Amino acid sequence: MLSRTADHLFWMARYMERAENTARMLDINLKALLLPGSADAEPRTHRAMLRISELEPAFDARHEETTSSNVLKFLVADPTNPSSIYSCLQATRENARAVRGTLTTEWWETINDTWLQFVELLRGGELESRPDALFEWVKFRSHLSRGVRLGTALQDDALFFTQLGTFLERADNTARILDVRFVDVENADSRSAARQLEDFYYWTSILSSVSALEIYRKVYRDVVTPARVVELLILNQQMPRSLLASLDGVCTNLAMLRTDSSREVERTAGKLRAELLYADLRQIFSMGVHTFLTQFLARVYELGNQVARTYLMLPVG
């Protein structure tokens, strides 16, 4: 397969997954703000989310105040923010259009329709009137696109590059969603941090945001605790959006794309997967969950660069 075609497929999948996960993170934030909290809880929560997404400087350059309205517009509808849902869905559509002949008709029409409908929803004021419904819609369209892809695409290199992009982006974004609370806790005083970590409703919303609340109840059959949420979202191989499950997907698709020059990138992915597979929850908490996730994100970023150098011969974006 031509590296440019592979590049479009890889980034088409990453941008769709990024749009979904941004919607998930915003949904957590929206629900967290409905809970009782201190007067400065709202801007602090927004700041933590922007910091985790590495968008704080870009936001400050465009907005003077950290209000819910400004943050929502920036992360959902701002075309100058390359990580906004608007920009991600547009980039998904443009990458798909560039490889239109590689996609099935149903796959292309789902992606194109998602972009066109999203623009209409923004024009109709959905973000201002029902942001929670808009986030659910974005998640649903991502699920639909993934289902159509798996149900109609030939299982060849085109599908494997798409799957590789999906799982890499999912690993990155699940880590960021989980880290929103831990970066906030790290900057709080000890009493406030303890209170935040015991916040049952917050952890329930975290699980709901990654479609894991029912899975949690099946696995643990007990009250929701931070340690078990961390274990489920990092180390549980059967949890579809966990870090370990995402790395399983990365390694599986790298194996399907094996070439004479791919040994190093497979080794990097396999080593990261093995460290998660044999990780100990006590060691993670001893190190600090935020520190662990920060290191994980750096390694996933480098893995993405290795994929680009090995297969795409184009810089990672």
C-alpha positions in Angstrom: 0.0 0.0 0.0 1.2 3.5 -0.8 2.4 5.3 2.3 0.2 8.3 1.6 -2.9 6.1 1.4 -1.9 4.5 4.7 -1.3 7.9 6.2 -4.8 9.1 5.3 -6.4 5.9 6.7 -4.3 6.0 9.9 -5.2 9.7 10.6 -8.8 9.3 9.5 -9.3 6.7 12.3 -7.3 8.7 14.9 -9.3 11.9 14.3 -12.7 10.0 14.6 -11.5 8.4 17.8 -10.2 11.7 19.1 -13.6 13.4 18.4 -15.4 10.6 20.4 -13.0 10.8 23.3 -13.1 14.6 23.5 -16.9 14.3 23.7 -16.4 11.7 26.5 -14.0 14.0 28.4 -16.4 17.0 28.1 -19.3 14.8 29.2 -17.4 13.9 32.4 -16.6 17.6 33.0 -20.2 18.6 32.5 -21.5 16.0 35.0 -18.7 16.8 37.5 -19.9 20.5 37.6 -23.4 19.4 38.6 -21.9 18.0 41.9 -21.6 20.1 45.0 -18.2 21.8 45.2 -16.2 24.9 46.1 -16.6 28.3 44.4 -13.4 27.8 42.4 -14.2 24.2 41.4 -15.5 25.1 37.9 -12.4 27.0 36.6 -10.1 24.5 38.3 -11.8 21.6 36.6 -11.7 23.3 33.2 -8.0 24.1 33.7 -7.2 20.5 34.5 -9.0 19.3 31.4 -7.2 21.8 29.2 -3.9 21.0 30.8 -4.3 17.2 30.2 -5.2 17.9 26.6 -2.1 20.2 26.2 -4.4 23.0 25.1 -4.0 25.5 27.9 -1.7 27.9 26.0 -3.9 27.8 22.9 -7.0 28.5 25.0 -5.4 31.4 26.8 -4.4 33.0 23.5 -8.1 33.0 22.5 -10.0 33.6 25.7 -9.5 35.9 28.7 -11.8 33.9 31.1 -12.1 30.2 31.8 -15.8 29.8 31.7 -17.9 26.8 30.7 -19.1 28.6 27.6 -15.6 29.5 26.4 -14.3 26.0 27.1 -17.1 24.3 25.3 -16.8 26.6 22.3 -13.1 26.0 22.2 -13.2 22.2 22.5 -16.3 21.6 20.4 -16.8 24.2 17.7 -13.6 26.2 17.3 -12.2 25.6 13.8 -8.8 27.2 14.8 -8.3 24.5 17.5 -7.0 21.4 15.7 -8.2 19.2 18.5 -11.8 20.5 18.7 -14.5 18.1 17.8 -15.3 20.3 14.8 -11.7 20.1 13.5 -11.4 16.3 14.2 -14.6 15.5 12.3 -13.6 17.7 9.4 -10.2 16.1 9.3 -11.8 12.7 9.4 -13.9 13.6 6.4 -11.1 15.1 4.4 -8.8 12.1 5.0 -11.6 9.8 4.0 -12.3 11.8 0.9 -8.6 11.5 -0.1 -8.9 7.7 -0.1 -12.5 7.5 -1.2 -11.7 4.6 -3.6 -10.3 2.5 -0.7 -13.4 2.8 1.5 -16.7 1.0 1.0 -19.6 3.1 -0.1 -21.3 2.6 3.3 -18.2 3.5 5.2 -17.6 6.7 3.2 -21.3 7.8 3.5 -21.3 7.3 7.2 -18.2 9.5 7.7 -19.4 12.2 5.2 -22.9 12.2 6.8 -21.4 12.6 10.3 -19.6 15.8 9.2 -22.6 17.3 7.4 -25.0 16.6 10.3 -22.5 17.9 12.9 -22.3 21.3 11.1 -26.1 21.5 11.0 -26.3 20.7 14.7 -23.9 23.5 15.6 -25.9 25.9 13.4 -29.1 24.8 15.1 -27.6 25.8 18.6 -27.4 22.2 19.9 -24.1 23.0 21.8 -25.8 25.9 23.7 -29.1 24.2 24.4 -28.2 20.5 24.8 -24.5 19.9 25.1 -24.9 16.5 26.7 -27.1 15.3 23.8 -24.5 16.6 21.3 -21.8 14.6 23.1 -23.9 11.5 23.0 -24.5 12.0 19.3 -20.8 12.3 18.6 -20.1 9.1 20.5 -23.0 7.3 18.6 -21.7 8.4 15.2 -18.2 7.2 16.1 -19.7 3.8 17.1 -21.7 3.7 13.9 -18.6 4.5 11.8 -16.6 1.8 13.5 -19.4 -0.8 13.1 -19.9 0.0 9.4 -16.1 -0.3 8.9 -15.9 -3.7 10.6 -19.1 -4.9 8.8 -18.2 -3.9 5.3 -14.4 -3.5 4.8 -12.2 -6.1 3.4 -9.7 -7.4 6.0 -6.6 -6.1 4.3 -3.9 -3.5 5.0 -6.4 -0.7 4.7 -8.4 -2.0 7.6 -5.3 -2.8 9.6 -3.9 0.7 9.3 -7.3 2.1 10.3 -7.5 -0.2 13.3 -4.0 0.7 14.3 -4.9 4.4 14.3 -8.0 3.7 16.4 -6.2 1.7 19.1 -3.3 4.1 19.4 -5.6 7.1 19.8 -7.8 5.2 22.2 -4.8 4.4 24.4 -3.8 8.0 24.5 -7.3 9.3 25.2 -8.3 6.8 27.9 -5.1 7.8 29.8 -6.0 11.5 29.5 -9.6 10.9 30.6 -8.4 9.0 33.7 -5.7 11.6 34.4 -8.1 14.6 34.5 -8.8 13.8 38.2 -5.3 12.8 39.2 -3.7 16.0 37.8 -6.3 18.0 39.7 -5.6 16.0 42.9 -1.9 16.5 42.6 -2.3 20.2 42.7 -4.7 20.2 45.7 -3.9 20.2 49.4 -3.9 16.8 51.1 -7.3 17.2 52.7 -8.9 18.4 49.5 -7.1 15.6 47.5 -8.4 12.9 49.8 -11.9 14.2 49.5 -11.7 14.3 45.7 -10.3 10.8 45.5 -13.3 9.5 47.6 -15.8 11.2 45.3 -18.1 8.3 44.5 -20.2 10.3 42.0 -17.1 11.5 40.1 -15.7 8.0 39.7 -19.1 6.8 38.6 -19.2 9.5 35.9 -15.7 8.5 34.8 -16.9 4.9 34.3 -20.0 6.0 32.5 -18.0 8.2 30.2 -16.0 5.2 28.9 -19.0 2.9 28.8 -17.6 0.9 31.7 -20.1 1.3 34.6 -21.9 -1.9 33.8 -18.6 -3.7 33.2 -17.4 -2.5 36.6 -20.4 -3.9 38.3 -20.0 -7.3 36.6 -16.3 -7.5 37.5 -16.3 -6.2 41.1 -20.0 -6.4 42.3 -19.2 -3.8 44.9 -19.0 0.0 45.6 -17.0 2.1 43.1 -13.5 3.0 44.5 -10.6 4.9 42.8 -8.2 1.9 43.0 -10.6 -0.4 41.2 -11.4 2.2 38.5 -7.7 2.6 37.9 -7.3 -1.2 37.7 -10.2 -1.6 35.3 -9.2 1.2 33.0 -5.4 0.4 32.9 -4.9 -3.3 33.6 -8.1 -5.2 32.7 -7.5 -6.9 29.4 -11.2 -7.6 28.9 -12.3 -4.0 29.3 -12.5 -2.7 25.6 -11.2 0.8 26.4 -8.5 -0.1 28.9 -4.9 0.8 28.2 -4.0 -2.9 28.1 -6.8 -3.8 25.7 -5.8 -0.8 23.5 -2.2 -2.0 23.4 -3.4 -5.5 22.5 -5.2 -4.0 19.5 -2.0 -2.1 18.5 0.2 -5.2 18.7 -2.4 -7.3 16.8 -2.6 -4.9 13.9 1.2 -4.3 13.8 1.6 -8.1 13.4 -0.8 -8.0 10.4 1.3 -5.2 8.9 4.7 -6.8 9.5 7.5 -6.0 7.1 11.2 -6.4 7.0 11.6 -3.0 8.7 8.9 -3.2 11.3 10.7 -5.2 13.9 11.7 -2.2 16.0 8.2 -0.7 16.2 6.7 -4.1 17.1 9.3 -4.4 19.8 8.4 -1.0 21.3 4.7 -1.8 21.2 5.3 -5.3 22.6 7.4 -4.0 25.5 4.8 -1.4 26.5 2.1 -4.0 26.3 4.1 -6.5 28.4 4.8 -3.8 31.1 1.0 -3.2 31.4 0.2 -7.0 31.3 2.5 -7.6 34.3 2.0 -4.3 36.1 1.1 -4.2 39.8 -1.6 -1.8 41.0 0.3 -1.1 44.2 3.4 0.0 42.2 1.2 2.3 40.1 -0.2 4.0 43.2 3.3 4.1 44.8 4.7 5.8 41.8 1.7 8.1 41.5 -1.1 7.6 39.0 -0.5 10.9 37.4 3.2 10.2 37.0 2.5 6.7 35.6 0.0 8.1 33.1 2.3 11.0 32.0 5.0 8.5 31.3 2.6 6.2 29.4 1.4 9.1 27.3 5.0 10.0 26.3 5.6 6.5 25.3 2.5 6.2 23.2 3.4 9.4 21.5 6.8 8.0 20.6 5.2 4.8 19.4 3.0 6.9 17.1 6.2 8.5 15.8 7.7 5.1 15.2 4.7 4.0 13.3 5.0 7.1 11.1 8.7 6.5 10.4 8.2 2.8 9.7 5.1 2.8 7.5 4.0 6.3 6.6 7.3 8.1 6.0 5.4 11.3 7.1 5.7 13.3 10.4 3.2 12.5 13.1 0.6 15.3 13.5 
